[in-house]
Amino acid sequence: MSTPRRGPNRLAIIVAAFAVVAAACSGGDEVADPPPVFTPAGDASESLADPGTTLLPPTPSDPPEIEGPSLADFAVPCGVDPEPTPATGPGIDDTTIRIATGNDEGGRHAGRSGASMPEAVVAMAEHCNTLGGLAGRAIAVETYDAAVTEVPDVAARQCEETFALVGHGYLQASLGTETWNGCGLPRFDGWSSALLRAEPVPLLAHRVAAVTDGAALSVAIVMPETTAGRTEAEAAQIALVAAGFSVATVEFYSPAVEIDWPAMQSRIAASGAGSIHVSGSCRGATMPLAAAGGAEGPTIIADASSYDDDCRADAAALGVPLDNILLQVPFLPVEDGDDAPVTQAFVEILERFGASATGDALLAGAAFWEFAVAVDACRSDVVTRDCLDERRDVEWNGAGIHPPAADASCRVVVAMTADGFERVLPAEAGRFGCPDEG
């Protein structure tokens, strides 16, 4: 895949300015009258419906159908194995490994949170099966929609029905922790596997915003009203203040209820914040917040969940100014082209099996391969849940798409443009800008 053409010259100006400006003045601007609240289309799905099951051919005894794309230096642990490795535990037998994944797509106000994550896990599992399976078995994927509030019930079913939880996107995952820990269900989380390897609040995008507008030195923090959201909000305050920013206000929203985003933007405007650090899905947080701010609203700094062409389409439909939004992502973006061969291989697999190449999908795909590596590491013994937990790779880098070092600067900042996403920092494709990259 070739690298898409570059976007507006504004981005090059940002990079140059960032390199030479050390500080900027603080301040705040009035926001325009906010437009109506943005509410995602679609009704809530029925709660606790039977999970979608994908039992993926061929069986491991069949010859591989395809060679599959290379994942650079990563040895894909899939292939024909006529003698399945001994295994015990729920969700695994001599022919099948049954894994769980899921999201909160059925939550009425969750904004399709994590929507692309299950389809990415299915795509990677299908790819593994076409190569001959894993540990002598076909992989079956069960998708559980927790609809934000039903994580405890979903967790109990996953404990009974599956061998591991892989690449999920549950906003309130902490509600299932006690159940998952109690049954020993190994978890390979789509979001935290990548995002928590480094410092929880990378600051590159904030520094870019401050260079272009001194008002961005005053930050509003907007987080989901969850255990993880409150933890991240606290970490964000500490990191931003330590880096010379000020925190004007901290706002929480519940992904389970309708939010008055214009009222929140009014509070942010009153606080004098010149930029907003927001966590959440594109349709559940980033876009409704941006739409409520209007054309003169503060710069919004969002995360990998908004790295999605559907998100750009929403922005266009709502009249949201694209130059007001920066994303900080913990992977080499698709736009890096041949300078990010592992990302391109992920995209090829996702597209081959009908999945979308979103930020969430890349994270969930990386979590699948972390799971596969753990299973492969257990083949010298017995494949059990305990073994998977013991053989996890604490240095996992997503087969090469994630940062190689646990440092807050190991991120890529991209901006939305009319044509796609444009790398802002580091300027050179294929790099995260980590200290050990030179």
C-alpha positions in Angstrom: 0.0 0.0 0.0 1.4 3.4 -1.0 1.4 6.3 1.4 -1.5 8.6 0.8 -0.8 12.1 -0.5 -0.1 14.7 2.2 -2.7 17.0 3.5 -2.7 20.8 4.1 0.5 22.7 4.5 -0.8 23.7 8.0 0.6 20.4 9.3 4.1 21.0 8.1 3.9 24.5 9.7 2.9 22.9 13.0 5.9 20.5 12.9 8.3 23.3 12.1 6.8 25.5 14.8 7.0 22.7 17.4 10.6 22.3 16.7 11.6 25.9 17.5 9.0 27.1 20.0 9.7 26.2 23.6 6.7 27.8 25.3 3.6 29.8 24.6 1.3 32.2 26.4 -1.8 30.9 28.2 -5.3 32.2 27.8 -8.8 31.3 26.6 -11.3 32.1 24.0 -15.1 32.4 24.0 -16.9 29.5 22.3 -19.7 30.1 19.7 -23.2 29.2 20.5 -23.2 25.4 20.5 -25.3 23.4 18.0 -27.8 20.8 19.2 -26.7 17.6 21.0 -25.3 15.0 18.7 -27.0 11.6 19.3 -25.8 8.5 17.5 -28.4 6.7 15.4 -29.6 3.2 16.3 -31.4 1.6 19.2 -29.9 -0.4 22.0 -29.6 -4.1 21.3 -31.4 -6.6 23.4 -29.3 -7.2 26.5 -27.5 -10.5 27.0 -28.5 -12.0 23.7 -26.7 -15.1 22.8 -23.2 -14.2 21.7 -22.4 -14.3 18.0 -20.4 -17.5 17.3 -17.9 -17.8 14.5 -16.4 -21.3 14.1 -13.8 -20.8 11.5 -12.7 -23.3 8.9 -10.6 -25.1 8.1 -9.8 -27.6 10.8 -6.1 -27.8 11.6 -5.8 -31.2 9.8 -6.5 -29.5 6.5 -3.6 -28.0 4.5 -3.2 -24.3 4.8 -5.2 -22.3 2.2 -2.9 -19.3 2.0 0.6 -18.2 2.8 -0.6 -14.9 4.3 1.2 -11.6 4.5 4.5 -11.4 6.3 4.5 -9.7 9.7 8.1 -8.5 9.3 10.2 -10.2 12.0 7.2 -11.6 13.9 6.9 -15.4 13.6 3.2 -16.1 13.3 2.5 -19.1 15.7 -0.1 -20.7 13.4 0.2 -23.8 11.3 -0.8 -27.5 10.7 -0.2 -29.6 13.8 -1.5 -33.2 13.4 -1.2 -33.9 17.1 -2.9 -31.2 19.2 -1.0 -30.1 22.2 -2.5 -31.4 25.5 -4.9 -28.9 27.0 -7.4 -28.6 29.8 -10.0 -26.0 30.9 -13.3 -24.5 29.8 -13.6 -23.6 26.1 -10.9 -25.9 24.8 -10.9 -29.5 23.6 -9.0 -31.5 21.1 -10.3 -29.7 18.0 -11.2 -26.2 19.1 -10.1 -23.2 21.1 -13.1 -21.0 21.9 -12.2 -17.4 22.8 -14.3 -14.5 23.9 -14.3 -10.9 22.6 -16.8 -8.1 22.7 -17.7 -4.5 23.1 -20.4 -2.1 24.3 -22.0 -1.5 20.9 -25.5 -2.2 22.2 -25.3 0.5 24.8 -27.7 3.2 23.6 -25.5 6.1 24.4 -22.1 4.4 24.1 -21.6 5.6 20.6 -20.8 2.1 19.2 -17.8 2.0 21.6 -15.3 -0.6 20.5 -17.5 -1.6 17.6 -14.7 -2.7 15.3 -12.8 -4.7 17.9 -14.7 -8.1 17.6 -14.5 -8.1 13.8 -10.7 -7.6 14.1 -10.3 -10.5 16.4 -12.4 -12.7 14.1 -10.3 -11.6 11.1 -7.0 -12.5 12.8 -8.5 -15.8 14.0 -9.6 -16.6 10.5 -6.2 -15.8 9.2 -4.6 -18.1 11.8 -7.0 -20.9 10.9 -6.3 -20.6 7.2 -2.7 -21.2 8.1 -3.7 -24.4 9.8 -4.9 -23.4 13.3 -3.2 -22.9 16.7 -1.8 -25.6 18.9 -3.5 -28.2 16.7 -6.9 -26.6 16.9 -9.3 -24.3 15.1 -10.1 -21.1 16.8 -13.7 -20.2 17.4 -14.6 -16.6 18.4 -17.6 -15.7 20.6 -18.7 -12.0 20.6 -20.4 -10.7 23.8 -22.0 -7.3 23.8 -22.0 -5.9 27.3 -24.0 -2.8 26.4 -21.9 -0.9 29.0 -23.8 -2.0 32.1 -23.9 -5.8 31.7 -20.3 -6.6 32.1 -20.8 -8.8 35.3 -23.3 -11.1 33.6 -21.2 -11.3 30.4 -18.1 -12.0 32.5 -19.8 -15.0 34.2 -20.8 -16.5 30.9 -17.3 -16.0 29.4 -15.8 -17.9 32.4 -18.0 -20.9 31.7 -18.0 -20.9 27.9 -14.6 -19.7 26.7 -10.8 -20.2 27.3 -9.6 -16.6 27.1 -10.9 -13.0 26.6 -9.2 -11.4 23.7 -9.2 -7.9 22.2 -12.4 -6.7 24.0 -13.5 -3.1 24.3 -15.6 -2.8 27.5 -15.8 0.7 28.9 -16.6 -0.7 32.4 -14.3 -3.7 32.3 -13.5 -3.2 36.0 -17.0 -4.5 36.8 -16.0 -7.9 35.5 -12.5 -8.0 37.1 -13.6 -9.9 40.2 -15.4 -12.6 38.2 -12.6 -13.0 35.6 -10.0 -13.2 38.4 -12.1 -15.7 40.3 -12.3 -18.1 37.4 -8.8 -17.5 36.2 -9.9 -16.3 32.7 -6.8 -14.9 30.9 -7.4 -11.5 29.4 -5.6 -9.9 26.5 -7.1 -6.5 26.4 -7.4 -4.5 23.2 -7.1 -1.1 24.8 -4.8 -1.6 27.8 -2.4 -4.0 26.2 -1.1 -1.1 24.1 -2.1 2.0 26.0 -0.9 1.1 29.4 2.6 0.0 28.3 3.7 3.6 28.3 2.8 6.5 30.6 -1.0 6.8 30.8 -1.1 10.4 29.5 1.3 11.1 26.6 1.8 14.8 26.0 3.0 15.1 22.4 -0.4 16.3 21.1 -0.8 18.7 23.9 2.6 20.3 23.1 1.6 20.6 19.4 -1.6 22.3 20.4 0.2 24.7 22.7 2.7 25.7 20.0 -0.1 26.7 17.6 -2.3 28.3 20.3 -1.0 29.4 23.7 -4.5 29.0 25.1 -4.1 25.3 24.8 -1.8 25.4 27.8 -5.0 25.4 29.9 -6.6 22.0 29.5 -10.1 20.6 30.3 -10.1 16.9 30.9 -13.2 14.9 29.8 -13.4 11.2 30.9 -16.0 8.4 31.1 -17.5 8.0 34.5 -15.8 4.6 35.1 -13.1 3.3 37.4 -10.5 3.5 34.5 -11.8 6.9 33.5 -11.3 8.3 37.0 -7.8 6.8 37.3 -6.8 8.3 33.9 -8.2 11.7 34.9 -6.1 11.7 38.0 -3.0 10.6 36.1 -3.7 13.3 33.4 -3.9 16.1 36.0 -0.5 15.0 37.5 1.2 14.6 34.1 -0.1 17.9 32.6 0.8 20.0 35.6 4.2 18.5 35.8 4.8 19.4 32.2 3.8 23.1 32.7 0.1 22.9 31.7 -2.8 24.0 33.9 -5.9 21.9 34.4 -8.9 24.2 34.1 -11.7 21.7 34.8 -12.3 17.9 34.9 -15.6 16.6 33.5 -17.0 13.1 33.6 -19.7 11.6 31.4 -21.7 8.4 31.7 -21.6 6.2 28.6 -24.9 4.6 29.8 -27.0 7.8 29.6 -27.6 10.7 27.3 -25.2 13.5 27.9 -25.9 17.3 27.6 -22.7 18.0 25.6 -23.5 21.7 25.0 -23.8 22.2 28.8 -20.4 20.6 29.3 -18.9 22.8 26.6 -20.4 25.8 28.3 -18.7 24.8 31.6 -15.4 24.3 29.7 -15.7 27.7 28.1 -16.3 29.3 31.5 -13.2 27.6 32.8 -11.0 29.3 30.2 -9.6 26.0 28.8 -8.0 26.3 25.4 -7.8 22.6 24.7 -9.7 19.4 25.7 -8.2 16.0 26.6 -11.0 13.6 25.9 -11.2 9.8 26.2 -13.9 7.6 24.7 -15.3 6.5 21.4 -15.7 8.9 18.4 -19.5 8.8 18.3 -19.8 8.5 22.1 -17.6 11.4 23.0 -15.2 13.0 20.5 -17.7 14.1 17.9 -20.6 15.2 20.1 -18.1 17.2 22.2 -16.6 18.8 19.1 -20.0 19.5 17.6 -21.1 21.2 20.8 -18.0 23.4 20.8 -18.7 24.8 17.3 -16.1 26.2 14.9 -14.5 28.3 17.6 -14.3 25.6 20.2 -11.1 24.5 21.9 -8.6 22.1 20.3 -9.7 18.5 21.0 -7.0 15.9 21.7 -8.5 12.4 21.4 -7.2 8.9 21.3 -7.0 5.9 19.0 -10.7 5.2 19.2 -11.2 8.2 16.9 -8.8 6.9 14.3 -11.6 5.8 12.1 -12.9 6.9 8.7 -16.4 6.8 10.0 -15.3 9.4 12.6 -14.2 11.7 9.8 -17.5 11.2 8.1 -19.3 12.1 11.3 -17.2 15.3 11.5 -18.1 16.3 8.0 -21.8 15.6 8.6 -21.8 17.7 11.7 -19.7 20.5 10.3 -16.9 19.9 12.8 -13.7 21.7 11.8 -11.1 19.1 11.2 -8.2 21.3 12.2 -9.5 21.4 15.7 -8.8 17.7 16.3 -5.6 16.0 17.1 -5.2 12.3 17.8 -2.4 10.6 19.7 -2.1 6.9 18.7 0.1 4.1 20.1 0.8 2.5 16.8 2.4 3.2 13.5 -0.5 4.6 11.4 -1.7 3.2 8.1 -0.6 6.4 6.4 3.0 5.4 7.0 2.7 3.0 4.1 5.7 0.9 3.4 7.5 2.4 6.4 5.2 0.5 8.6 5.2 -3.0 7.1 3.5 -4.7 10.1 0.7 -2.2 10.1 0.2 -2.8 6.4 0.1 -6.6 7.1 -2.6 -6.0 9.8 -4.6 -4.0 7.3 -4.3 -6.6 4.6 -5.6 -9.3 7.0 -8.4 -7.1 8.3 -9.6 -6.2 4.8 -9.2 -9.8 3.5 -11.8 -10.9 6.0 -14.1 -7.9 5.8 -13.0 -6.0 8.9 -12.3 -2.2 9.1 -8.8 -0.9 9.7 -9.6 1.4 12.6 -7.5 2.3 15.5 -9.5 0.1 17.8 -9.2 -2.8 15.2 -5.4 -2.5 15.2 -5.3 -2.6 19.0 -7.6 -5.6 19.1 -5.6 -7.4 16.3 -2.4 -6.9 18.3 -4.1 -8.4 21.4 -5.1 -11.5 19.4 -1.5 -12.1 18.4 -0.4 -11.6 22.1 -2.9 -14.4 22.9 -1.6 -16.6 20.1 2.0 -16.1 21.3 1.0 -17.1 24.8 -0.7 -20.3 23.5 2.3 -21.2 21.4 4.6 -20.7 24.4 2.5 -23.3 26.4 2.9 -26.0 23.7 5.9 -27.4 25.4 3.7 -28.3 28.4 -0.1 -28.2 28.7 -2.2 -25.4 27.4 -4.2 -24.1 30.4 -5.5 -20.8 31.5 -2.8 -20.6 34.2 -0.1 -21.2 31.6 -1.4 -18.4 29.4 -1.2 -16.0 32.3 2.3 -17.1 33.1 3.6 -16.9 29.5 2.3 -13.4 28.7 5.0 -11.3 27.1 5.3 -8.2 29.3 7.3 -6.5 26.5 4.7 -7.2 23.8 4.8 -4.6 21.0 1.9 -5.8 18.9 4.2 -7.7 16.6 5.8 -4.4 15.8 3.1 -1.8 15.4 3.3 -0.6 19.1 6.0 1.6 20.7 9.2 -0.2 21.5 9.7 1.6 24.8 7.6 2.5 27.9 7.9 6.2 27.5 5.2 8.9 27.3 6.8 10.3 24.2 6.3 7.0 22.3 3.2 8.1 20.4 2.4 9.3 17.0 0.3 12.5 16.7 -2.0 12.5 13.7 -4.6 15.1 12.5 -7.9 14.6 10.7 -8.0 16.0 7.2 -10.5 15.9 4.4 -8.6 13.1 2.7 -7.7 11.0 5.7 -5.3 11.2 8.6 -2.0 13.0 8.4 1.0 12.3 10.6 2.1 15.4 12.5 4.8 14.2 15.0 7.2 12.7 14.7 7.5 14.0 11.1 9.3 10.9 9.8 7.2 7.9 8.9 7.8 4.7 10.6 8.9 6.3 13.9 7.5 7.0 17.3 10.0 9.5 18.4 11.1 7.4 21.4 14.4 8.3 23.1 16.0 4.9 22.0 15.1 5.5 18.3 18.0 7.9 18.1 
